[in-house]
Amino acid sequence: MTNWYCDSTADAGRDEAMFFDVTGPGTYTLAPQYLRGAFRYLTILNNGSTPVEVTQISVNFTAMPHWADDALRNYTGYFHSNDDLLNRIWYAGAYTNQLCTIEPSSGDALVHLGVINSTEDLSYPVSWYYNTTITNGTSCLTDGAKRDRLVWPGDMSISVPGTFVSTNDLVTDYNSLASLFALQTADGMLPYAGVGFPLIYSATYHMYSLVGVADIYTYTVCKIIQGSTNSPFDNQ
């Protein structure tokens, strides 16, 4: 991270800085498509000659948009042992799944897909947009809070069991899985990745989608057996 760019959402290069045209006192807000997923640090630069006083900075925290902010710590499942490192690892995993649960209309637009690849050493900053709707519903589970912000069935094979154990957020899991089946071709092929990514066949990722069906079905049956009538398939 420098004054002019930060690590990239594309396969190479650096993401460009965002600038405000400061014309006087007031509140300045970035457009929604410039959302930054899961960042820890923020650099502010005045690239003009007139001094600017910043009195307040706020961030719109968008993880698990279908949950109230005061509910984000109410894990339905939890882990605690006498090993602090294991405790930290468990909650880091649970929190990561929450960060990767996003509002469906803020998926990656992949504006440089097929243009910039990981073998390039780019010295200039590049643009990005998080404004693609990738699933139905009010939330979806993606492969990363920053990149790629898409539904990947391979990642879901890890994150779906994690969300079930920690937050029991099966509705989000269902929305993401359903988006993959919405792309199924007439011959039965399931996509390599979800909406926004080119339709590419992968036998491995095809099978991961079927694993997702088995996981969500199993967890739903478990809830019914335990006495809960709620199901991710209700009202869908």
C-alpha beads as a LAMMPS data file, in Angstrom:
LAMMPS data file: protein, C-alpha beads

236 atoms
235 bonds

1 atom types
1 bond types

-500.0 500.0 xlo xhi
-500.0 500.0 ylo yhi
-500.0 500.0 zlo zhi

Masses

1 110.0

Atoms # bond

1 1 1 0.000 0.000 0.000
2 1 1 1.289 3.435 -0.942
3 1 1 -0.132 6.960 -1.247
4 1 1 -1.319 6.185 -4.761
5 1 1 -2.507 2.570 -4.855
6 1 1 -3.016 -0.657 -2.900
7 1 1 -2.965 -4.395 -3.571
8 1 1 -5.072 -5.395 -6.518
9 1 1 -8.466 -7.008 -6.981
10 1 1 -7.347 -8.029 -10.480
11 1 1 -4.840 -10.799 -11.237
12 1 1 -2.014 -8.274 -11.450
13 1 1 -1.224 -4.611 -11.024
14 1 1 -2.450 -2.345 -8.194
15 1 1 -5.830 -0.791 -7.532
16 1 1 -6.002 2.908 -8.223
17 1 1 -6.569 5.487 -5.503
18 1 1 -9.972 7.086 -5.083
19 1 1 -10.119 10.904 -5.188
20 1 1 -12.665 13.438 -3.978
21 1 1 -13.000 16.874 -5.469
22 1 1 -13.101 18.747 -2.159
23 1 1 -14.892 22.042 -2.795
24 1 1 -15.663 22.970 0.806
25 1 1 -16.966 21.668 4.132
26 1 1 -19.274 18.673 3.900
27 1 1 -19.517 14.894 3.777
28 1 1 -17.821 13.049 0.925
29 1 1 -18.771 9.444 0.201
30 1 1 -17.412 6.975 -2.331
31 1 1 -19.866 5.463 -4.802
32 1 1 -21.017 1.908 -3.892
33 1 1 -19.101 0.287 -6.766
34 1 1 -15.841 1.350 -5.100
35 1 1 -16.510 -0.696 -1.986
36 1 1 -13.337 -2.181 -0.478
37 1 1 -13.656 -5.666 0.933
38 1 1 -12.018 -6.612 4.239
39 1 1 -9.330 -3.945 4.369
40 1 1 -7.402 -3.213 7.585
41 1 1 -5.627 0.069 6.794
42 1 1 -6.535 3.312 5.081
43 1 1 -4.179 5.955 3.694
44 1 1 -5.424 9.522 3.175
45 1 1 -3.518 11.822 0.831
46 1 1 -4.053 15.491 0.024
47 1 1 -2.742 15.869 -3.512
48 1 1 -3.585 19.549 -3.700
49 1 1 -1.906 22.689 -2.350
50 1 1 -4.757 23.821 -0.068
51 1 1 -4.793 22.347 3.457
52 1 1 -7.725 20.023 4.186
53 1 1 -8.953 19.170 7.688
54 1 1 -10.530 15.738 8.120
55 1 1 -12.782 15.649 11.184
56 1 1 -14.325 12.197 10.895
57 1 1 -13.976 8.980 8.900
58 1 1 -16.577 6.226 8.840
59 1 1 -16.876 2.879 7.090
60 1 1 -20.020 1.118 5.912
61 1 1 -19.571 -2.404 7.277
62 1 1 -21.410 -4.719 4.881
63 1 1 -20.674 -8.231 6.174
64 1 1 -23.788 -10.435 6.520
65 1 1 -26.126 -7.685 5.277
66 1 1 -29.236 -9.681 6.235
67 1 1 -28.248 -9.678 9.932
68 1 1 -28.508 -6.766 12.323
69 1 1 -25.155 -5.366 13.442
70 1 1 -25.768 -6.359 17.061
71 1 1 -26.342 -9.989 16.016
72 1 1 -23.015 -10.556 14.266
73 1 1 -21.366 -11.915 17.427
74 1 1 -24.238 -14.205 18.325
75 1 1 -22.713 -17.402 16.993
76 1 1 -25.156 -20.286 17.058
77 1 1 -22.138 -22.555 17.299
78 1 1 -18.910 -21.832 19.116
79 1 1 -15.570 -23.333 20.075
80 1 1 -13.472 -22.872 23.184
81 1 1 -10.513 -24.826 24.501
82 1 1 -7.519 -24.293 26.767
83 1 1 -5.392 -23.550 23.689
84 1 1 -5.647 -19.851 22.840
85 1 1 -4.181 -20.368 19.361
86 1 1 -6.871 -22.906 18.445
87 1 1 -9.537 -20.559 19.784
88 1 1 -8.201 -17.716 17.651
89 1 1 -8.044 -19.963 14.568
90 1 1 -11.677 -21.048 15.000
91 1 1 -13.039 -17.538 15.405
92 1 1 -10.851 -16.201 12.595
93 1 1 -12.481 -18.794 10.349
94 1 1 -15.990 -17.932 11.526
95 1 1 -15.346 -14.205 11.064
96 1 1 -13.848 -14.748 7.619
97 1 1 -17.023 -16.512 6.504
98 1 1 -19.004 -13.527 7.771
99 1 1 -16.811 -11.111 5.792
100 1 1 -17.340 -13.270 2.700
101 1 1 -21.130 -13.072 3.095
102 1 1 -22.046 -10.053 0.991
103 1 1 -24.964 -8.207 -0.556
104 1 1 -25.547 -9.950 -3.924
105 1 1 -25.453 -6.745 -5.990
106 1 1 -21.851 -6.025 -4.895
107 1 1 -20.160 -8.848 -6.778
108 1 1 -16.969 -8.295 -8.779
109 1 1 -17.570 -6.885 -12.271
110 1 1 -14.271 -8.476 -13.464
111 1 1 -13.531 -5.505 -15.681
112 1 1 -10.017 -6.773 -16.496
113 1 1 -10.771 -10.483 -16.870
114 1 1 -8.948 -11.771 -19.947
115 1 1 -7.006 -8.517 -20.259
116 1 1 -4.740 -8.643 -17.189
117 1 1 -3.293 -11.968 -16.055
118 1 1 -1.130 -13.068 -13.145
119 1 1 2.053 -13.311 -15.246
120 1 1 2.152 -9.559 -15.874
121 1 1 4.198 -7.114 -13.822
122 1 1 2.163 -3.930 -14.089
123 1 1 3.605 -0.677 -12.816
124 1 1 0.384 1.321 -13.194
125 1 1 -2.791 1.226 -11.081
126 1 1 -5.976 -0.302 -12.489
127 1 1 -9.693 0.160 -11.868
128 1 1 -12.281 -2.169 -10.341
129 1 1 -16.041 -2.240 -9.805
130 1 1 -18.112 -4.164 -7.269
131 1 1 -21.529 -3.711 -8.831
132 1 1 -22.533 -7.046 -10.397
133 1 1 -25.568 -8.948 -9.059
134 1 1 -24.390 -12.526 -8.626
135 1 1 -27.294 -14.260 -6.817
136 1 1 -30.894 -13.796 -5.809
137 1 1 -31.886 -13.027 -2.222
138 1 1 -30.455 -10.563 0.274
139 1 1 -27.113 -12.308 0.919
140 1 1 -24.675 -14.696 -0.713
141 1 1 -21.503 -16.552 0.239
142 1 1 -18.489 -15.699 -1.905
143 1 1 -14.904 -16.880 -2.102
144 1 1 -13.453 -13.675 -0.648
145 1 1 -14.462 -10.372 0.871
146 1 1 -12.016 -8.581 -1.436
147 1 1 -11.459 -10.845 -4.400
148 1 1 -12.933 -12.434 -6.302
149 1 1 -16.324 -11.721 -4.660
150 1 1 -17.900 -14.459 -6.768
151 1 1 -19.552 -17.785 -5.977
152 1 1 -17.063 -20.638 -6.311
153 1 1 -18.319 -24.162 -5.502
154 1 1 -14.827 -25.327 -4.548
155 1 1 -14.587 -22.677 -1.836
156 1 1 -18.118 -23.536 -0.695
157 1 1 -16.990 -27.081 0.110
158 1 1 -15.056 -25.495 2.990
159 1 1 -17.137 -22.443 3.843
160 1 1 -20.605 -24.053 3.851
161 1 1 -19.765 -26.481 6.692
162 1 1 -18.057 -23.560 8.455
163 1 1 -21.114 -21.316 8.243
164 1 1 -23.388 -24.143 9.358
165 1 1 -21.318 -24.772 12.475
166 1 1 -20.740 -21.115 13.383
167 1 1 -23.804 -19.101 12.289
168 1 1 -26.252 -21.649 10.807
169 1 1 -26.738 -19.251 7.893
170 1 1 -28.145 -21.817 5.487
171 1 1 -30.248 -19.293 3.566
172 1 1 -27.084 -17.573 2.344
173 1 1 -25.561 -20.919 1.391
174 1 1 -28.706 -21.833 -0.539
175 1 1 -28.727 -18.534 -2.459
176 1 1 -25.171 -19.158 -3.630
177 1 1 -25.755 -22.782 -4.568
178 1 1 -28.950 -21.899 -6.440
179 1 1 -27.026 -19.348 -8.507
180 1 1 -24.775 -22.151 -9.774
181 1 1 -27.704 -24.346 -10.784
182 1 1 -29.284 -21.388 -12.565
183 1 1 -26.301 -21.595 -14.950
184 1 1 -26.607 -25.340 -15.574
185 1 1 -26.589 -26.176 -19.274
186 1 1 -29.018 -28.425 -21.129
187 1 1 -26.553 -31.336 -21.011
188 1 1 -26.289 -31.099 -17.216
189 1 1 -22.985 -29.225 -16.979
190 1 1 -22.600 -27.084 -13.868
191 1 1 -20.355 -24.005 -14.041
192 1 1 -16.775 -23.653 -12.871
193 1 1 -17.814 -20.462 -11.034
194 1 1 -20.936 -18.377 -10.557
195 1 1 -22.516 -15.410 -12.312
196 1 1 -19.986 -12.992 -13.785
197 1 1 -17.385 -15.623 -14.694
198 1 1 -17.218 -17.190 -18.180
199 1 1 -19.043 -20.508 -18.500
200 1 1 -16.166 -22.979 -18.247
201 1 1 -16.480 -26.689 -17.460
202 1 1 -14.508 -28.270 -14.632
203 1 1 -15.315 -31.826 -13.585
204 1 1 -13.911 -31.113 -10.133
205 1 1 -15.967 -27.979 -9.560
206 1 1 -19.042 -29.641 -11.078
207 1 1 -18.723 -32.246 -8.317
208 1 1 -18.174 -29.563 -5.676
209 1 1 -21.608 -28.171 -6.555
210 1 1 -23.114 -31.602 -5.918
211 1 1 -21.244 -31.774 -2.607
212 1 1 -22.898 -28.454 -1.752
213 1 1 -26.329 -29.965 -2.418
214 1 1 -25.520 -32.879 -0.114
215 1 1 -24.229 -30.551 2.613
216 1 1 -27.225 -28.215 2.618
217 1 1 -29.685 -31.127 2.441
218 1 1 -27.940 -32.865 5.337
219 1 1 -27.846 -29.737 7.493
220 1 1 -31.495 -28.973 6.749
221 1 1 -32.555 -32.472 7.751
222 1 1 -30.487 -32.114 10.932
223 1 1 -32.383 -28.927 11.820
224 1 1 -35.749 -30.607 11.270
225 1 1 -34.740 -33.609 13.366
226 1 1 -33.621 -31.267 16.136
227 1 1 -37.055 -29.675 16.201
228 1 1 -36.579 -26.601 14.028
229 1 1 -39.007 -26.064 11.170
230 1 1 -36.879 -23.416 9.488
231 1 1 -35.280 -24.433 6.240
232 1 1 -33.296 -22.550 3.599
233 1 1 -35.775 -24.004 1.112
234 1 1 -38.763 -22.326 2.790
235 1 1 -40.289 -19.574 0.618
236 1 1 -37.664 -20.087 -2.088

Bonds

1 1 1 2
2 1 2 3
3 1 3 4
4 1 4 5
5 1 5 6
6 1 6 7
7 1 7 8
8 1 8 9
9 1 9 10
10 1 10 11
11 1 11 12
12 1 12 13
13 1 13 14
14 1 14 15
15 1 15 16
16 1 16 17
17 1 17 18
18 1 18 19
19 1 19 20
20 1 20 21
21 1 21 22
22 1 22 23
23 1 23 24
24 1 24 25
25 1 25 26
26 1 26 27
27 1 27 28
28 1 28 29
29 1 29 30
30 1 30 31
31 1 31 32
32 1 32 33
33 1 33 34
34 1 34 35
35 1 35 36
36 1 36 37
37 1 37 38
38 1 38 39
39 1 39 40
40 1 40 41
41 1 41 42
42 1 42 43
43 1 43 44
44 1 44 45
45 1 45 46
46 1 46 47
47 1 47 48
48 1 48 49
49 1 49 50
50 1 50 51
51 1 51 52
52 1 52 53
53 1 53 54
54 1 54 55
55 1 55 56
56 1 56 57
57 1 57 58
58 1 58 59
59 1 59 60
60 1 60 61
61 1 61 62
62 1 62 63
63 1 63 64
64 1 64 65
65 1 65 66
66 1 66 67
67 1 67 68
68 1 68 69
69 1 69 70
70 1 70 71
71 1 71 72
72 1 72 73
73 1 73 74
74 1 74 75
75 1 75 76
76 1 76 77
77 1 77 78
78 1 78 79
79 1 79 80
80 1 80 81
81 1 81 82
82 1 82 83
83 1 83 84
84 1 84 85
85 1 85 86
86 1 86 87
87 1 87 88
88 1 88 89
89 1 89 90
90 1 90 91
91 1 91 92
92 1 92 93
93 1 93 94
94 1 94 95
95 1 95 96
96 1 96 97
97 1 97 98
98 1 98 99
99 1 99 100
100 1 100 101
101 1 101 102
102 1 102 103
103 1 103 104
104 1 104 105
105 1 105 106
106 1 106 107
107 1 107 108
108 1 108 109
109 1 109 110
110 1 110 111
111 1 111 112
112 1 112 113
113 1 113 114
114 1 114 115
115 1 115 116
116 1 116 117
117 1 117 118
118 1 118 119
119 1 119 120
120 1 120 121
121 1 121 122
122 1 122 123
123 1 123 124
124 1 124 125
125 1 125 126
126 1 126 127
127 1 127 128
128 1 128 129
129 1 129 130
130 1 130 131
131 1 131 132
132 1 132 133
133 1 133 134
134 1 134 135
135 1 135 136
136 1 136 137
137 1 137 138
138 1 138 139
139 1 139 140
140 1 140 141
141 1 141 142
142 1 142 143
143 1 143 144
144 1 144 145
145 1 145 146
146 1 146 147
147 1 147 148
148 1 148 149
149 1 149 150
150 1 150 151
151 1 151 152
152 1 152 153
153 1 153 154
154 1 154 155
155 1 155 156
156 1 156 157
157 1 157 158
158 1 158 159
159 1 159 160
160 1 160 161
161 1 161 162
162 1 162 163
163 1 163 164
164 1 164 165
165 1 165 166
166 1 166 167
167 1 167 168
168 1 168 169
169 1 169 170
170 1 170 171
171 1 171 172
172 1 172 173
173 1 173 174
174 1 174 175
175 1 175 176
176 1 176 177
177 1 177 178
178 1 178 179
179 1 179 180
180 1 180 181
181 1 181 182
182 1 182 183
183 1 183 184
184 1 184 185
185 1 185 186
186 1 186 187
187 1 187 188
188 1 188 189
189 1 189 190
190 1 190 191
191 1 191 192
192 1 192 193
193 1 193 194
194 1 194 195
195 1 195 196
196 1 196 197
197 1 197 198
198 1 198 199
199 1 199 200
200 1 200 201
201 1 201 202
202 1 202 203
203 1 203 204
204 1 204 205
205 1 205 206
206 1 206 207
207 1 207 208
208 1 208 209
209 1 209 210
210 1 210 211
211 1 211 212
212 1 212 213
213 1 213 214
214 1 214 215
215 1 215 216
216 1 216 217
217 1 217 218
218 1 218 219
219 1 219 220
220 1 220 221
221 1 221 222
222 1 222 223
223 1 223 224
224 1 224 225
225 1 225 226
226 1 226 227
227 1 227 228
228 1 228 229
229 1 229 230
230 1 230 231
231 1 231 232
232 1 232 233
233 1 233 234
234 1 234 235
235 1 235 236
